[in-house]
Each structure stands twice: as C-alpha cells, then as structure tokens.
C-alpha cells in the first residue's frame, strides 16, 4: 500500500463516519426511546426508610447533582463509545487490510518510525532574517522493537469502567428525584458527545501514525532516510534460580533511523 494508495483509508473513514454521524445530533428527541441503561439510571431510588432520616439539604442536593452528572457522563460515554466501536468492528476485515502494521515491520521485529510531514512554511527568525521550506519531514516517534505488530484495535478499544454509587446517595424524595433525573440526563448527553470526540481523536491518531510509517517507507525507497540497525546477540542456554532459557537471544536497535542527503 503506497502513500498515494492510502486514499483507501479515507474511503473507510467515510464509511465509519456514516455510522457515527448521529454524534452531531446525539440529543434524545422528544418521544424517542431512551437507552435501557439511561432509563435504569433515571429510575434509581433510595430505600423508603432513608426518606425519613434525610432532608434535601443544600449540601445533599449538591452531592446528588454532582454524583448524578458524573454517573450519567461515564455511562453515556461508555454506551456511545461501544456503539461507535461496534460500527467499526463489523468492518474488521477492511480495517485489517488497510491498517496492516505487520507488513511494515523491519526484520519482523522493528516497528518503523513515524514521520510527520508539513507543507510550505516560513519562519521569521528576526526583523532582518527569515527561512522558508517547501516541505518538512520530522521523525516524531522513533523505531521500536515489538513482540507482535500493533493492531488498529489497540488504538480504538478503550477499557471503560463506570462509577459505582453507594445506595444511600440515591434520591429519596420528590425534590431529589427531580434533581437526580435532570442531572443524569445532562451528564449522559455530555458523555455521549465526548465519546464521539474521543473516538475521532483515536481514529486520527491511528491514521496519522500508520501514514507516518508508510511515509518512512517511501523516504527510505528514495534514499532520504536510513533504516534503523538491529543488532542480535545469542546468549545460548541461560540458567536462573527457577528458570531455564534455551537459545536465548537479545535484540537492540544500535543505530536509529536518520535523515540523510542523497548525493
């Protein structure tokens, strides 16, 4: 896959954005069915006994509001992010084909550096001195040794844990129920919108890093950047207190990739 051919990436992105374009108008419209998890949150209530022991003081209302907004935000974020990720996962074969990091490995062990490209730029050094460039390439992430090539899933998957609330925080009166429900809905909506933003940022990082590695390959083919040198050592049999290693080898990048002048 060449850098020019990476237009397939953007075709795939268009498909994915079509699946998540609801993010732009993620507010629940009047009469629209709520997600079951949101309905559960809205209907949470404390025990009847607690009603007689607690009053809706200003402090408790603030705690109730903050807790409900945080809970709604986390659950809304998780709900929406999982939806978006599933939209990508159903196209996993396309993702695997386009973001094939394994094909880019150097000697099957080294992940290429990420090279960033910038267009024409002018830098004003002082009132009487300036520099300009037609294009600029910069190594923004060096090559590194990996045991297995990365996957697009590693960029897009997230470990989403939601806040667990102690039952005594739940609303126990009509006034508290009203505060709880409005705060849950506000937090939920903010979480849904944030999930869309985070997914886009994760996708942007995936595309940028993969294209940066493709760019490295293009520049090495042109002789403009060197390939990192991987040194290998063979330690043979190594014995530890509770371990026996057979044919142990070491790997080290001794010379990193660097730009060079083509003469």
N, C-alpha and C positions, 0 to 999 in steps of 0.2 A: 504494500500500500504506500504510494508516494504521498508527498505533502500536498500536491495538487489533487490527488485522488481522495484526499481526506474530506472532500466535499460530501462524501457518504456520511461522515459524522454529522454534518448539519442536516442532512436529509433525515437521519434517525432522530436528531433533536427535534425537528419539526413534528415528527410523529408523536414523540413523548410529550411535547408541549401541548399537542392537541388533546392529550389525555388529562392534562392538568390545568388547562386554561380556565377551569372553574375556580382556580385560585384567585383570579382577578375579581370574581364576584362571589366569594365564598360565603357571604352572609346568608343565613337561613331566611327565606322569604316567607311571608305570612301564608299559612296553610301548608307549607312544605313539611314533610315528615322529618322529625328530628332523628339523628342517630340514636340508637338504643342506649349507648353509653352516656350520651348527654342527658337523655330522659332520666336515667338512673341517678345521675348526679343531682339533677334538679329536684328530685323527689326524696332526697335523703333527709331524714328527720331524727332528732334525738328521742330518748325514751320519755314517756309521759311523766315519770317520776321526776326527771330533771327539770321539767317545766315549773314545778312548784319551788325548786331550790334556786333557780337562776332568774335574774331580771335582765331585760335587754338594756344594760347599761351602755354608755358610750364606748367604754373600753371593750366590752364584749362585742358590740356591733363592729368595731374596727377590726378586731381579731377575726370575726366571722367574715367580714368583707375581704380582708387580705388572704385568708385561708381559701375562701371560695374562688377568688380570682386566680390564685396560684394553682389550685387544683384544676380549675377549668382550663387554664392555659396549658398545663402539662398534658392533660388528657386530650384536649383539642389538637395540640401539636402532634401527639402520638397517633391519633386517629387519622389525621390528614396525611401525615408523612407515610404511614403504612399504605394508605390508598395510592399515593403517588409512586411509591416504590413498587407496588404490585403492578402498576401500569407499565413500569419498566421491565419487571421480571417476566411478564408474559412475552416480551420480545428478547428474552435472554440469548437466543441463538444469534440475533442480529448484533447484540452488544458483544457477544463473544467473538464474532467475526471482525467487527470494526476495532474493538479495543483489545487486540491480540498482543499483549505485552510479551508473551513467551517468544514470539517471532523476533523481538527486538534484542533479546539477551545477547551479551557478548560472551563467547565461550560457555554458554549455558549457565553462567553463574553471575554475571555482572549486568546490572540494570543500567542502561545508558544514562548519561547526564541529561538534564532538561535545559534546553537552550531557548531563551526568550528573544524575540525579535521586536525591534522598534523601527518605525518608519523615519522619514526625514526629520531632523531636529536641529535646532540652533541653540547653542549655549552661550549666553552673554557672560564672559568672564569678568569684564570691567568696562568702563566707559570707552576705552580705546582698543578692546580686544574681544574677539568672539570666535567660536568654532562652529562648524556645521558638519553634519554627516548625512550621507544618502540613506544609510541604514545602519543599524547597530544590533549586534548579536551579543548576548550575555549568558554565561553559564550560571543559572540561578539555583541549580541543585546538582551536586556532583554525582558521578557514578558511584554505585554502592553494590556490595556483594549481597545476593539474596539466595535463600534456600529454594524458594519457589517464586515464579513470576507473580506480580500483583494481579489482582482482578478488578474489574470495574465495580464489583460488589463491595470491595473494600472501601471505595470512595463514597458509595451511595448508601450502604447499610449503616444504621445507627442503633446503638443499644439504648432503647428508650424506656426508662423507668419512671413511673409516675409517683407523685406524693401520696402517702397513705395518711389519712386523717383519723385522729382519735375520735371515737363515737361521741364523747362529751362536747366536741366542737360543733356537732351538727345542730341545726336550728331547732328550737323547741317552742316557738310561738309564732303567731301570725306575722308580727313585725319582722322577726328573724327569718322566717320563710321567704318573705318578700326580698329582704336584703340578700339572702343566700342565692335565690334564683337569679336575680339581676346580676350579681357578681359572678356567678358561674357562667352565665351566658356571655358576659363581657370578656372574661378570661378565655373562654372557649374560642370565641371569634378571633381574639388576638393570637391564640395558639395556632389556629388554622392558617391564618395569614403568615405567621412566622415560619411555619412548616414549609410553605411554598418558597419563601425566601431562602431558607437553608438548603432545600433541595436544589434550587438553582445555583447557589454558591458551590455545592458539592459537585454538581454536574460541570460547572465552569472549570473547577479545579481538575476534574478528570480529563476534560477535553484539552485544557491548557498543557497539562503535564504530558499527555500522550503525544500531542502535536510537537511539544518541545523535544521529545525523544525522536520523533520522526525527523525533525529539523536537524538533530545531531547526525543522523544517518546521512541526510542529504549533504551536509557540510563535510563529512568525512569522505564521501564519494568525490567531492570536489577538491579534497586535499586541504581544506581550510581549518580543520581541527584534527588533532591526533586522537587515536583510540587509546583508552587507558590500558596500562600494562598490568596484567595479572600474574603474580608470581605464585608458584605452587611448591610446597615442600612435603616430603614424605617422611613421617616420623616412625613408620613401621608399627611394631607392637608396643603399646603403652600400657603399663600396669599401674593401677591406683589401689587404694585401700580396699575398695569394694567394687572395682570396675576393671574390665579388661578390654582394651580397644585394639582391634586388629586393623592393620593397614591404615593408621590414622594419617590424615593429610591436613595441611594448612594452606590457606589461601589469603593473599594480601594484594591490595592494589598498591603497587610500588610507584607508579608514575600516573598521575591523574590526567584526564583529558585536558588539552590546552589548545588555544588558537595558534595558528602559525601562518607565516607568509609563504605564499606559493611563488617560487622564483621561476 
